[in-house]
Amino acid sequence: MYDLIVIGSGPGGYVAAIRASQLGLKTAIIEKSETLGGTCLNVGCIPSKALLDSSHRYHDLTSLAVHGIGVQGASIDWPTMQKRKELVVSDVTKGVAFLMKKNSIEIHQGTGSLLPPQNVHRVLVQKAKGGEEVLEAKRILLATGSQPVEIPGMAFNGETIISSTEALSLQQIPHHLMILGAGVIGLEIGSVYARLGSRVTILEMLPGLLPGVDARISTAAKRSLEKLGITFHLSTKVTRVDKADSLLVTAQSSTGEEFQLEGSVLLVAAGRKPYTAGLGLEKAGLATDERGFIPVQSHSYQTSVPGIYAIGDVIRGPMLAHRAEDEGIAVAEILAGQKGHVNYNTIPFVVYTHPEIAWIGSPAEELKSIGIPFRSGVSFYKANGRARASEEREGMVLIHAHEQTDEVLGAAIFGAGASELIQEIAVAMEYKAASEDIARIMHAHPTMSEVIRDAAQATTGWAIHQ
Ligand code: NAI
């Protein structure tokens, strides 16, 4: 009998298993796919970053003339680009398998489903190689993640109407990629193919991109993506998709005008939903809420059935690998009698476009709407020496701090290296720093990180370089 069985080996599940094992719990993990790592490592975060990197390197060749570098005859070898991506994925998933072994975690390859408890919790494993097995444990952790939302009338067919999974493994670079949804996936996959020469059109029903970020930042990001060649139709709903020789997408703007687009592929990136199919929740006495999430008690992650816990995309909250990881650590510590905790006010969000978009805490719009008095500072990449030397002049940083206490309440960055720079703000917010604290910390010169200090100085009212 195990102390803990984890179902699902994504960033939530595998991290929870490692932490539990470190703390002395006899732990097993059940995974139905051939490789460990879940959506993030196999068909999400990691392969998309591999393609974003390759496509950026190719596209960046067009900007080298200013450095005095001429490039002729650059070409794309799509199968090689895909192969590199697959190697990256296989390396990182093997890395997780190594970590399981190192931490003495038993891997059961197969589909796990809950059985009615009999003094202990029980999971039926339908083994991938055939046969069944019943495992017993004192506690069970559900970390089964999420899957793409399908829209009625636009069912995924793997070829012309696709989800992000297929978008990362297309047979060829599409002539015209149409994307439903200007969310994180729409912007990242749209960037990949626009850089590789596809015509990219994004249809979004909301009036702007990325509602959680400051409007100033999302407007700047949109302009930049338009310069890359992406066409946006905002406040626009896709109403119908027809297939003849190519794909015909009918869309309607908020003013009621209807128009049609013809293209090779439609990527539906309209969000993800919790994945609980076949998990046998009802057998264990569990039910999902109206949106399909497994309800848990906040901060203990226990479901309505004692001894069964859930974390990550399968419970409510932003669907991010790092949130799931932190919940995995917290729940393992709670199970081991410690005080595991996740600070939901300091979750960094990143969109890996170029330049990147990153934010944390509250945007100005939210602070205004909830009536918190605050002041903001802004800094621009074009005033940063290192950014100019690297031809990364596009972008800005916004920091919001409480009017009276000066505590940092939120920040947003649109610019090169935003995914790394946002961590400075995360550390500051975790320690409840004031904007003046950041403003007075010495930053190496010349570095991009000085844009953070500049914005903090602007927030405290004494910008030196802006
Ligand atoms: P999303 O929730 O970020 O964006 C979906 C967009 O589709 C929204 O803007 C929504 O208004 C729009 N939409 C929905 N239905 C529509 C319709 N019928 N017509 C037009 N527009 C419509 O979801 P996305 O991009 O699919 O990503 C899924 C999840 O994966 C997100 O929770 C995201 O956080 C996560 N993810 C995170 C990444 C990162 O952190 N870099 C990368 C990729 C995904």
Boltz pocket constraint, residues with backbone or C-beta under 6 A from the ligand:
constraints:
  - pocket:
      binder: B
      contacts: [[A, 45], [A, 151], [A, 180], [A, 181], [A, 182], [A, 183], [A, 184], [A, 185], [A, 186], [A, 188], [A, 203], [A, 204], [A, 205], [A, 206], [A, 208], [A, 210], [A, 236], [A, 237], [A, 238], [A, 268], [A, 269], [A, 270], [A, 271], [A, 272], [A, 318], [A, 319], [A, 320], [A, 349], [A, 350], [A, 351], [A, 352]]
      max_distance: 6.0
